[in-house]
C-alpha cells in the first residue's frame, strides 16, 4: 500500500467513532490534513482534536450544516452508516470513500442492511470516482464490543450453545486492516486511478467455522475449553429474551442468532489486487487483542 506523496485535505465523517478515529490518526501520521466531522465535539478524543486541521460539527441529516462541514475536501470519507450516503453526495462534489457492511447479504434484512443497500445504490447512480468498502465483522478496535462482548459471555457459560453447532463460516477483519483498506482507497482516488464507483468486500484472509472462532477466543482469553453443543435457533432466541433481564450478562439480539446460521465467507482477491492489502490472520489478531499466549506456541483450536 502506497502513501500519498503530497498533503491533501481529507474530511472524515464519524471521526469520533472507532473506525473514524483510527483512520484520522493514520492519515495524520502520514502527513495528511484531516478535518474531523462529528455530531458532537465532546465525543472526539481531545488529543485527536488537537492534531486535526479542524473539527466541524454537523448532523448528517442537516442539509445546511453538512455542505459547510465538507468544504475544501479533496476526499470525503464516511465511516458513519452508509444510509447517509445520499445526503453526503448532495452536500459535496468531492470523491467519496465509504464503509458499508456485508450485512447487505443477509437473508434477514434489517434497517442496517437496507440502509447499506440504499447507500450503495446512491453511490453507483451518482457515478463520481468513489469507493465503497463492505467489511465483515470488525474486531480489534479500541473499545469494540464484538470479541470482548463474546469473551465476557463465554466467561459466564459452562457450555457454549450454538445454533447449528456453530458450523457456519465467519471471516472477521481486524480494525488495522480496515484502516489500511480505507487509506489505500483514498490513495487510489488521489492518484487519479479511479474513474467511477467501485465496490469491494474487505475481510480476513480465511473463513473459519463459528465454533472455531469461539474456541480461539476461549484459548486466547485464557478461559480454557468449553463444550460446544448444538441447539435450535428458536430455543436460543427464546433464551436471549430471558437473558435481557439477567444483570451484568451481555445481551444478544434475536437477529444476531439468526445470522449465526449464515455462511459469511467472501472472495478477497479484489481487495488484495486493487487495494494491495493482505489482511491479518485471525489467530494473530485475536492473540494481540486478548493478550493470550505467544503466537509461536503450538495450540489446537
C-alpha positions in Angstrom: 0.0 0.0 0.0 1.5 3.3 -1.0 1.2 6.6 0.8 0.1 9.8 -0.9 3.1 11.9 -1.9 1.5 15.3 -1.2 -0.7 16.6 1.5 -4.4 16.5 0.8 -7.4 17.6 2.8 -9.5 14.6 3.9 -12.8 15.1 5.6 -13.6 12.2 7.9 -17.3 11.8 8.8 -17.7 9.9 12.0 -14.3 10.8 13.3 -15.2 10.1 16.9 -16.2 6.5 16.1 -13.9 3.5 16.3 -13.1 3.3 12.5 -13.2 7.0 12.1 -10.7 7.8 14.9 -8.3 5.1 13.8 -8.4 6.4 10.3 -7.8 10.0 11.4 -4.7 9.0 13.4 -3.3 7.0 10.5 -3.9 9.8 8.0 -2.3 12.4 10.3 0.7 10.1 10.8 1.1 10.1 7.0 1.1 13.9 6.9 -2.4 14.5 5.6 -4.6 17.4 6.6 -7.6 15.9 8.4 -10.9 17.6 9.0 -12.9 15.7 11.6 -16.7 15.9 11.1 -18.6 14.9 14.2 -22.1 15.2 15.6 -20.8 16.1 19.0 -17.4 17.7 19.6 -17.4 16.3 23.1 -17.1 12.7 21.8 -13.9 13.3 19.9 -10.7 12.4 21.9 -9.0 15.7 23.0 -5.6 14.7 21.6 -7.1 13.8 18.3 -9.0 17.1 18.1 -5.7 18.9 18.6 -4.0 17.0 15.8 -6.7 17.6 13.3 -6.6 20.6 11.0 -10.2 21.4 12.0 -13.1 19.9 13.9 -16.5 20.6 12.3 -19.8 19.8 13.9 -22.7 18.6 11.6 -25.7 16.3 11.7 -25.7 14.2 8.6 -29.5 14.9 8.2 -28.9 18.7 8.2 -28.8 19.9 4.6 -27.4 23.3 5.6 -24.6 22.3 8.1 -23.3 19.3 6.2 -22.1 21.1 3.0 -20.3 23.7 5.2 -18.6 20.9 7.1 -17.4 19.3 3.9 -16.0 22.4 2.3 -12.5 22.3 0.8 -12.3 18.5 0.9 -10.1 16.7 -1.6 -11.8 13.4 -0.5 -14.7 12.8 1.9 -14.6 9.6 3.9 -17.8 8.3 5.5 -17.2 6.0 8.4 -20.8 6.6 9.7 -23.6 4.4 8.4 -23.9 4.0 4.7 -27.5 5.1 4.7 -26.2 8.7 4.9 -24.5 8.5 1.5 -27.4 10.1 -0.5 -27.2 13.2 1.8 -23.4 13.2 1.6 -23.3 13.1 -2.2 -25.7 16.0 -2.3 -23.5 18.0 0.1 -20.2 17.7 -1.7 -18.7 17.3 -5.1 -15.6 15.7 -3.8 -14.8 12.0 -4.4 -16.1 9.7 -1.6 -14.8 6.7 0.2 -17.3 5.0 2.5 -17.7 2.0 4.7 -20.7 -0.2 4.2 -21.2 -3.7 5.6 -21.6 -7.3 4.4 -24.8 -7.2 6.4 -26.3 -6.3 3.0 -26.1 -10.0 2.1 -28.1 -11.4 5.0 -31.4 -13.2 4.4 -32.8 -11.4 7.4 -32.5 -7.8 6.2 -33.0 -5.2 8.9 -32.8 -1.4 8.8 -29.0 -1.6 8.9 -28.8 -3.9 5.8 -31.4 -1.9 3.9 -29.5 1.3 4.6 -26.3 -0.2 3.3 -28.1 -1.2 0.1 -29.6 2.2 -0.3 -26.2 3.9 0.2 -24.5 1.6 -2.4 -27.3 2.3 -4.9 -26.9 6.0 -4.5 -23.1 5.9 -4.9 -23.4 3.8 -8.1 -26.1 6.1 -9.5 -24.0 9.2 -8.7 -21.1 8.0 -10.9 -18.3 10.0 -9.5 -14.9 8.4 -8.6 -15.7 6.7 -5.4 -15.0 3.5 -3.4 -17.4 1.7 -1.1 -15.9 -0.9 1.2 -18.1 -3.6 2.8 -16.3 -5.1 5.8 -17.2 -8.3 7.5 -17.3 -8.3 11.4 -14.7 -5.8 12.5 -12.7 -6.6 15.6 -9.6 -5.2 17.3 -10.6 -1.6 17.5 -10.2 0.2 20.8 -13.5 -0.2 22.7 -15.0 -2.5 20.1 -17.6 -4.9 21.6 -17.7 -7.9 19.2 -15.0 -10.1 20.5 -14.8 -8.6 24.0 -18.6 -9.0 24.5 -18.4 -12.6 23.4 -15.5 -13.3 25.7 -17.4 -11.8 28.6 -20.4 -14.1 27.8 -18.2 -17.2 27.4 -16.6 -16.5 30.8 -20.1 -17.0 32.4 -21.1 -20.1 30.4 -20.0 -23.6 31.4 -21.2 -24.8 28.0 -21.4 -22.9 24.7 -24.8 -23.4 22.9 -24.6 -22.5 19.2 -27.3 -22.7 16.5 -26.4 -25.5 14.0 -23.4 -26.4 16.2 -21.6 -23.3 15.0 -20.8 -24.8 11.6 -21.5 -21.6 9.7 -18.5 -19.7 8.4 -17.2 -16.3 9.6 -14.4 -14.2 8.2 -13.7 -11.3 10.6 -11.4 -8.4 9.7 -9.1 -6.6 12.1 -9.6 -2.8 12.5 -6.0 -2.2 11.4 -6.8 -3.8 8.1 -10.0 -1.8 7.7 -7.9 1.4 8.2 -5.3 0.2 5.7 -8.1 -0.5 3.1 -9.6 2.9 3.5 -6.2 4.6 3.2 -5.4 2.6 0.1 -8.8 3.6 -1.4 -8.0 7.3 -0.7 -4.6 6.9 -2.3 -6.2 5.4 -5.5 -8.6 8.3 -5.7 -5.9 11.0 -5.1 -3.7 9.2 -7.6 -6.3 9.5 -10.3 -6.7 5.7 -10.6 -10.5 5.7 -10.0 -12.8 6.7 -12.8 -16.2 5.7 -11.3 -17.8 3.9 -8.4 -16.0 0.8 -7.2 -17.2 -1.6 -4.5 -15.1 -4.1 -2.6 -15.7 -6.6 0.2 -12.9 -6.4 2.8 -12.4 -9.4 5.1 -9.9 -11.6 6.9 -7.7 -13.9 4.9 -9.7 -17.1 5.6 -13.2 -18.1 6.8 -13.5 -20.4 9.8 -16.5 -22.1 11.4 -18.0 -20.0 14.1 -17.3 -22.8 16.6 -13.6 -22.4 15.7 -13.9 -18.6 16.2 -15.3 -19.3 19.7 -12.6 -21.7 20.6 -9.9 -19.2 19.5 -11.5 -16.6 21.8 -11.6 -19.1 24.7 -8.0 -20.0 24.2 -6.5 -16.6 23.8 -8.6 -15.3 26.7 -7.1 -18.0 28.9 -10.6 -19.4 29.6 -9.7 -22.9 28.7 -12.1 -25.3 26.9 -15.9 -25.3 26.9 -18.1 -28.0 25.5 -20.0 -26.7 22.4 -23.5 -28.0 21.9 -25.9 -27.6 19.1 -29.3 -26.1 19.9 -32.1 -24.9 17.6 -32.1 -21.2 16.8 -35.7 -20.8 18.1 -34.6 -22.1 21.5 -31.6 -19.7 21.7 -33.8 -16.8 20.6 -36.2 -17.6 23.4 -33.3 -17.8 25.8 -31.9 -14.4 24.6 -35.2 -12.7 25.6 -34.7 -14.1 29.1 -31.0 -13.1 29.2 -32.0 -9.5 28.8 -33.3 -9.5 32.3 -30.2 -11.0 33.9 -27.9 -8.3 35.4 -24.3 -8.0 34.0 -24.9 -10.6 31.3 -24.2 -9.3 27.8 -27.4 -9.3 25.6 -27.8 -11.0 22.3 -30.4 -9.9 19.8 -32.6 -12.5 18.0 -31.4 -11.3 14.6 -27.8 -11.9 15.7 -28.6 -15.5 16.4 -30.4 -15.9 13.1 -27.3 -14.6 11.3 -25.2 -17.2 13.0 -26.8 -19.7 10.7 -25.5 -17.9 7.6 -22.1 -18.5 6.0 -20.0 -15.3 5.7 -17.1 -16.3 3.5 -16.0 -14.0 0.8 -13.5 -13.8 -2.1 -11.0 -11.1 -1.1 -8.8 -11.3 -4.2 -10.2 -8.0 -5.5 -9.2 -6.4 -2.1 -5.7 -7.8 -2.4 -5.3 -6.9 -6.1 -6.9 -3.5 -6.2 -6.1 -2.2 -2.7 -2.9 -4.1 -2.1 -3.9 -5.2 1.4 -3.2 -8.6 2.8 -5.3 -8.9 5.9 -4.1 -10.2 9.3 -4.7 -13.9 10.2 -7.5 -14.3 12.7 -5.3 -16.1 15.3 -2.7 -13.3 15.3 -5.4 -10.6 15.6 -7.2 -12.4 18.4 -3.9 -13.0 20.3 -3.0 -9.4 20.1 -6.4 -8.3 21.2 -6.9 -10.7 24.1 -3.2 -10.8 25.3 -3.1 -14.6 25.1 0.0 -16.9 24.9 2.7 -16.2 22.3 1.6 -17.0 18.7 4.5 -19.4 18.1 3.3 -21.7 20.8 1.5 -24.8 19.5 -2.2 -24.9 20.2 -5.3 -26.6 19.0 -8.5 -24.7 18.1 
